Each structure stands twice: as structure tokens, then as C-alpha cells.
Amino acid sequence: MPSLVDAIMPLASNPGPGSAVVAAVNGDGTVDIVVGGANVPASCLEGYTDRAVDDVVFVVPVRGGYVVVNRFTTT
């Protein structure tokens, strides 16, 4: 029997971790990332500093949203 959370939030809305591109940096410390062609808001861990548009970031899905772990390095 699925948990109540799984019944409310279908698994399709909780994809695996991966990368995304930052579309906007918001004044409240969050960013908007591009996921499936749409801009969605994401919270950021403290280690992701100097946030900038076009950063390629590692994201982890959480129920109903995403958390940005950090930017991928370019080296």
C-alpha cells in the first residue's frame, strides 16, 4: 500500500537527481531552474554561493520541488 505522500504526490513529479540550468537568481536566495523546458523555483544549499544565470547545477528533487546542491565546476 503506498504512503499517503506517494498517493498525493505522484512519482512522476519526483524524478531522479540530475543537472539543471539556472534561469534566474531571486532576491530571497532561491533560484529558478529549467526543468523539462519550464522554469521552476528551487531552494539552494549554503555551499552554492555566487549564484548566476546560466550556471549548470546539480539538483536533488524533494517532494514538490528541488534543492540545488552546487554548481558543476568548469575545470
N, C-alpha and C positions, 0 to 999 in steps of 0.2 A: 504494500500500500504506500503510495507516495506521501511525502510530508505535506503539510498544509502550504508551506512556502513553495514547494515544487508545483503544487496544484494552482497556486495563484500566479506564479512567475514561470511560464513555460521554459523548458530547457533551451529552446531556440533563442531566447533573449539572454542566455548566459553562455556565450561562445568561449572557446579556449583562449588562453593568453596569446598575445602577439604584438605586432607593431602597429603604430598609427602615426599620422602626421598632425602636428598642431596647426589648427586653423586660426585660433585667436587666443590671446592671453587676456584674462579678465582681471579686473581690479581687486577681486576678492581672493586672489590666489589660485583660482581654478583655471583651467584651460578648456577650450573647445577642441575636440579631435575629430578627424574624419574617420567614420566607421561605416562601411557599406555605402559610401557615397553621400552620407549625411553628416552634418556637424552635430556632435553630442557633447554635453558638458562632462568634464572629468575632474576629480579631485587629484591632488598631487602629493606625493610624499615629500618630506622636508629636504631630502637629498637632491631633488630636482630643482636646482637654482638657475638663475639667469634664463628663465623660460623665454622662448622666442617662437614666432610664427615660422613654420616650415621645419621645426625640429622633428626628427624621426624618433619616436619614443616607444619604450616598452610599456605595455598596458596589461593590467590584470582585471578581468571582469569581476564585478561583485553584483549581488542581486540588484538589478535595476540600474546599474551604472558601471563606470570604470574608474580605476585608480592608475595614475601614471607613476611608474616606479622611477624611471630616469630616462635620460636621453641616451641613444646609442652613440658611441664615440665615432669620430670620422677617421681615426688612425688605425 
